[in-house]
Amino acid sequence: MIPRHLLIGVAALLVLVVSMGIYVRRMRRAAEFQYAAADALPVAPPASGPTETVTLYVADDDAGMLRARSAQIPLPGGRQQRAEELLRALLRIYQQPDSPHPLAPAADIRSIYLVDPGAAVIDLNAAFADQHRSGILSEQLTVNSLVDTLAANVPGINRINILVEGKPRDTLAGHADLTESFDVITVEQSSNQ
């Protein structure tokens, strides 16, 4: 006769093995879904044009500030396309595994519109805002980084508005106010403090 405590122990181990198998299977499916979603993202065509040295203002979360970084990137001839490629180069830095200011892999710039003399509108995709880390400093560094990078490399821009999926949005991820225009000079002064 097999002792009762041994039967209970074997039954408990069997339940544990089956439960772990179900858990591992679900985790594998979730990982496959995540990879499939990442593969479904639209891929922007590579920029064509002469390679130029530009200044990207990269946010550093640990230091709580922006750092100017020179980069060599190919830039197209049109002002709007140049502006889009500048900000996409900045986003590629943020989407690297060792980024000083990580953003979601799906975050992207939908378009940049150069309107009235001196005004620009940055249209972000929903993933940029929805998957952004919430926090005053993190959100403000992101906004300042976009504004400073654009203003430093596209002459004549004095103010910038930010939209999400082509529509106004109150905040980036709960803190950074997106309802007002960002004055380039004011943002540059706050970034240098």
Backbone hydrogen bonds in HBPLUS format (Angstrom, degrees):
<---DONOR---> <-ACCEPTOR-->    atom                        ^
c    i                          cat <-CA-CA->   ^        H-A-AA   ^      H-
h    n   atom  resd res      DA  || num        DHA   H-A  angle D-A-AA Bond
n    s   type  num  typ     dist DA aas  dist angle  dist       angle   num
A0006-LEU N   A0003-PRO O   3.20 MM   3  5.46 129.8  2.47 101.7 114.1     1
A0007-LEU N   A0003-PRO O   3.27 MM   4  6.69 154.2  2.34 149.2 156.0     2
A0008-ILE N   A0004-ARG O   3.02 MM   4  6.33 159.7  2.06 154.7 160.3     3
A0009-GLY N   A0005-HIS O   3.00 MM   4  6.09 155.1  2.06 137.8 144.8     4
A0010-VAL N   A0006-LEU O   2.98 MM   4  6.18 160.7  2.02 150.0 154.5     5
A0011-ALA N   A0007-LEU O   2.95 MM   4  6.10 161.1  1.99 147.5 153.1     6
A0012-ALA N   A0008-ILE O   2.91 MM   4  6.09 156.6  1.97 148.2 154.5     7
A0013-LEU N   A0009-GLY O   3.00 MM   4  6.22 157.6  2.05 146.6 152.6     8
A0014-LEU N   A0010-VAL O   2.92 MM   4  6.14 154.4  1.99 148.5 155.7     9
A0015-VAL N   A0011-ALA O   2.99 MM   4  6.25 159.0  2.03 149.7 154.7    10
A0016-LEU N   A0012-ALA O   2.96 MM   4  6.17 155.7  2.02 145.9 153.0    11
A0017-VAL N   A0013-LEU O   2.91 MM   4  6.15 156.4  1.96 150.1 155.5    12
A0018-VAL N   A0014-LEU O   3.04 MM   4  6.26 165.1  2.07 151.3 155.0    13
A0019-SER N   A0015-VAL O   2.92 MM   4  6.07 161.3  1.96 149.1 154.9    14
A0020-MET N   A0016-LEU O   2.93 MM   4  6.12 159.8  1.98 148.7 154.0    15
A0021-GLY N   A0017-VAL O   3.00 MM   4  6.20 153.7  2.07 145.6 152.9    16
A0022-ILE N   A0018-VAL O   3.04 MM   4  6.35 157.6  2.10 151.1 156.2    17
A0023-TYR N   A0019-SER O   2.97 MM   4  6.20 160.5  2.01 150.5 156.1    18
A0024-VAL N   A0020-MET O   2.89 MM   4  6.06 167.8  1.90 155.1 157.5    19
A0025-ARG N   A0021-GLY O   3.05 MM   4  6.15 157.8  2.10 144.3 150.6    20
A0026-ARG N   A0022-ILE O   3.03 MM   4  6.28 158.4  2.08 149.6 154.8    21
A0027-MET N   A0023-TYR O   2.96 MM   4  6.22 159.4  2.01 152.4 158.4    22
A0028-ARG N   A0024-VAL O   2.94 MM   4  6.12 155.9  2.00 148.9 155.2    23
A0029-ARG N   A0025-ARG O   3.05 MM   4  6.32 157.1  2.11 146.4 152.2    24
A0030-ALA N   A0026-ARG O   2.93 MM   4  6.17 156.8  1.98 148.8 155.3    25
A0031-ALA N   A0027-MET O   2.95 MM   4  6.17 155.7  2.01 147.7 154.0    26
A0032-GLU N   A0028-ARG O   2.94 MM   4  6.20 157.7  1.99 148.2 154.4    27
A0033-PHE N   A0029-ARG O   2.91 MM   4  6.12 155.2  1.97 148.0 154.7    28
A0034-GLN N   A0030-ALA O   2.95 MM   4  6.18 153.7  2.02 145.0 152.2    29
A0035-TYR N   A0031-ALA O   2.95 MM   4  6.23 159.5  1.99 151.6 156.5    30
A0036-ALA N   A0032-GLU O   2.92 MM   4  6.10 156.0  1.98 146.0 153.0    31
A0037-ALA N   A0033-PHE O   2.87 MM   4  6.09 152.1  1.95 146.7 154.3    32
A0038-ALA N   A0034-GLN O   3.01 MM   4  6.26 153.2  2.09 145.1 152.2    33
A0039-ASP N   A0035-TYR O   2.97 MM   4  6.21 149.1  2.06 144.5 153.0    34
A0040-ALA N   A0036-ALA O   3.08 MM   4  6.25 130.0  2.34 137.2 149.7    35
A0040-ALA N   A0037-ALA O   3.21 MM   3  5.09 134.1  2.44  91.9 104.3    36
A0041-LEU N   A0038-ALA O   3.38 MM   3  5.61 164.7  2.41 105.1 109.5    37
A0075-LEU N   A0050-PRO O   3.14 MM  25  6.04 166.7  2.16 144.4 142.4    38
A0052-GLU N   A0073-ILE O   2.88 MM  21  5.63 167.5  1.90 143.7 142.2    39
A0073-ILE N   A0052-GLU O   3.03 MM  21  5.63 155.3  2.10 158.4 156.9    40
A0054-VAL N   A0071-ALA O   2.84 MM  17  5.41 161.6  1.88 157.2 163.1    41
A0071-ALA N   A0054-VAL O   2.93 MM  17  5.41 149.0  2.03 148.2 154.2    42
A0056-LEU N   A0069-ARG O   2.78 MM  13  5.17 176.5  1.78 156.1 155.1    43
A0069-ARG N   A0056-LEU O   2.77 MM  13  5.17 148.1  1.87 149.7 160.4    44
A0058-VAL N   A0067-ARG O   2.91 MM   9  5.22 156.1  1.97 152.4 144.5    45
A0067-ARG N   A0058-VAL O   2.78 MM   9  5.22 157.4  1.83 140.1 147.2    46
A0060-ASP N   A0065-MET O   2.83 MM   5  5.56 151.7  1.91 161.7 170.0    47
A0064-GLY N   A0060-ASP O   2.78 MM   4  5.73 132.7  2.00 144.5 159.6    48
A0065-MET N   A0060-ASP O   3.32 MM   5  5.56 146.5  2.44 142.3 146.6    49
A0061-ASP N   A0100-PRO O   3.02 MM  39  6.01 172.0  2.03 145.2 147.3    50
A0082-ARG N   A0078-GLY O   2.89 MM   4  6.03 153.1  1.97 150.8 159.1    51
A0083-ALA N   A0079-ARG O   2.93 MM   4  6.15 159.4  1.97 148.9 154.2    52
A0084-GLU N   A0080-GLN O   3.01 MM   4  6.30 160.0  2.05 150.5 155.6    53
A0085-GLU N   A0081-GLN O   2.98 MM   4  6.16 162.8  2.01 147.3 151.9    54
A0086-LEU N   A0082-ARG O   2.91 MM   4  6.14 152.2  1.99 150.3 158.1    55
A0087-LEU N   A0083-ALA O   3.18 MM   4  6.46 166.3  2.20 152.4 154.3    56
A0088-ARG N   A0084-GLU O   2.95 MM   4  6.17 148.9  2.05 146.8 156.4    57
A0089-ALA N   A0085-GLU O   2.95 MM   4  6.10 150.2  2.04 143.5 150.7    58
A0090-LEU N   A0086-LEU O   3.11 MM   4  6.46 149.2  2.21 142.7 151.2    59
A0091-LEU N   A0087-LEU O   2.93 MM   4  6.20 155.9  1.99 144.7 151.0    60
A0092-ARG N   A0088-ARG O   2.94 MM   4  6.20 148.5  2.04 145.2 153.2    61
A0093-ILE N   A0090-LEU O   3.12 MM   3  5.36 127.6  2.41 100.6 113.5    62
A0094-TYR N   A0090-LEU O   3.26 MM   4  6.67 155.4  2.32 145.8 152.2    63
A0095-GLN N   A0091-LEU O   2.93 MM   4  6.14 130.6  2.18 146.2 160.0    64
A0096-GLN N   A0093-ILE O   3.32 MM   3  5.55 167.3  2.34 108.9 111.9    65
A0103-LEU N   A0094-TYR O   3.12 MM   9  5.47 149.5  2.22 127.6 128.1    66
A0099-SER N   A0096-GLN O   3.21 MM   3  5.22 151.6  2.29 120.0 116.7    67
A0107-ALA N   A0104-ALA O   3.05 MM   3  5.33 159.2  2.09 110.8 117.4    68
A0125-ASN N   A0108-ASP O   3.10 MM  17  5.71 156.0  2.16 156.9 153.1    69
A0110-ARG N   A0123-ASP O   2.70 MM  13  5.40 138.0  1.87 148.5 162.1    70
A0111-SER N   A0123-ASP O   3.29 MM  12  5.23 155.5  2.36 134.8 139.3    71
A0123-ASP N   A0111-SER O   2.86 MM  12  5.23 167.4  1.87 169.4 165.8    72
A0113-TYR N   A0121-VAL O   2.82 MM   8  5.02 162.0  1.85 147.3 152.9    73
A0121-VAL N   A0113-TYR O   2.77 MM   8  5.02 148.4  1.87 145.2 154.7    74
A0115-VAL N   A0119-ALA O   3.00 MM   4  5.38 136.4  2.19 129.9 141.6    75
A0119-ALA N   A0116-ASP O   2.99 MM   3  5.40 167.7  2.01 142.1 138.8    76
A0158-ASN N   A0118-GLY O   2.65 MM  40  4.87 163.0  1.68 127.1 133.0    77
A0159-ARG N   A0118-GLY O   3.04 MM  41  6.43 155.1  2.10 166.0 169.2    78
A0120-ALA N   A0159-ARG O   3.04 MM  39  6.49 144.8  2.17 149.1 159.9    79
A0161-ASN N   A0120-ALA O   2.93 MM  41  6.41 155.3  1.99 150.5 157.8    80
A0122-ILE N   A0161-ASN O   2.83 MM  39  6.25 164.5  1.86 161.8 162.5    81
A0163-LEU N   A0122-ILE O   2.79 MM  41  6.12 166.7  1.81 161.4 164.9    82
A0124-LEU N   A0163-LEU O   2.89 MM  39  6.09 173.9  1.89 145.1 143.0    83
A0165-GLU N   A0124-LEU O   2.76 MM  41  5.99 170.8  1.76 174.6 171.4    84
A0128-PHE N   A0125-ASN O   3.14 MM   3  5.53 131.2  2.39 105.1 116.9    85
A0130-ASP N   A0126-ALA O   2.76 MM   4  5.83 171.8  1.77 169.2 169.4    86
A0131-GLN N   A0127-ALA O   3.02 MM   4  5.45 155.4  2.08 133.2 138.3    87
A0132-HIS N   A0129-ALA O   3.33 MM   3  5.19 162.9  2.36 100.9 105.7    88
A0139-GLU N   A0135-GLY O   3.01 MM   4  5.99 169.8  2.02 154.8 158.2    89
A0140-GLN N   A0136-ILE O   2.96 MM   4  6.03 162.5  1.99 151.0 156.7    90
A0141-LEU N   A0137-LEU O   2.86 MM   4  5.97 157.5  1.91 153.2 159.1    91
A0142-THR N   A0138-SER O   3.14 MM   4  6.36 152.6  2.22 142.5 149.6    92
A0143-VAL N   A0139-GLU O   3.04 MM   4  6.37 166.4  2.06 154.4 156.8    93
A0144-ASN N   A0140-GLN O   2.87 MM   4  6.00 171.5  1.88 153.4 156.3    94
A0145-SER N   A0141-LEU O   2.87 MM   4  5.87 152.5  1.94 142.4 150.4    95
A0146-LEU N   A0142-THR O   3.04 MM   4  6.32 161.7  2.07 153.1 156.8    96
A0147-VAL N   A0143-VAL O   2.97 MM   4  6.19 172.2  1.98 159.4 161.5    97
A0148-ASP N   A0144-ASN O   2.82 MM   4  5.83 170.3  1.83 152.0 155.4    98
A0149-THR N   A0145-SER O   3.03 MM   4  5.95 161.1  2.07 143.3 149.1    99
A0150-LEU N   A0146-LEU O   3.08 MM   4  6.15 164.9  2.10 147.6 152.1   100
A0151-ALA N   A0147-VAL O   2.92 MM   4  6.04 169.5  1.93 155.7 159.1   101
A0152-ALA N   A0148-ASP O   2.92 MM   4  5.91 153.4  1.99 145.4 152.2   102
A0154-VAL N   A0150-LEU O   2.94 MM   4  5.81 137.1  2.13 153.4 162.0   103
A0184-VAL N   A0158-ASN O   2.85 MM  26  5.27 172.6  1.86 144.3 146.1   104
A0160-ILE N   A0182-PHE O   2.89 MM  22  5.04 150.7  1.97 133.4 142.9   105
A0182-PHE N   A0160-ILE O   2.69 MM  22  5.04 172.3  1.69 149.0 151.9   106
A0164-VAL N   A0167-LYS O   2.95 MM   3  5.42 170.2  1.96 155.6 154.2   107
A0167-LYS N   A0164-VAL O   3.09 MM   3  5.42 163.1  2.12 111.5 116.9   108
A0178-LEU N   A0170-ASP O   2.84 MM   8  5.37 172.6  1.84 134.9 137.5   109
A0172-LEU N   A0176-ALA O   3.03 MM   4  5.48 136.4  2.23 137.1 150.3   110
A0187-VAL N   A0183-ASP O   3.00 MM   4  6.24 163.0  2.03 160.7 165.8   111
A0188-GLU N   A0184-VAL O   2.91 MM   4  6.08 162.6  1.94 152.4 157.3   112
A0189-GLN N   A0185-ILE O   3.01 MM   4  6.21 156.1  2.07 146.3 152.5   113
A0190-SER N   A0186-THR O   3.01 MM   4  6.28 157.6  2.06 147.5 153.5   114
A0191-SER N   A0187-VAL O   2.89 MM   4  6.06 143.6  2.03 147.0 157.4   115
A0192-ASN N   A0188-GLU O   3.12 MM   4  6.29 137.1  2.31 140.5 150.5   116
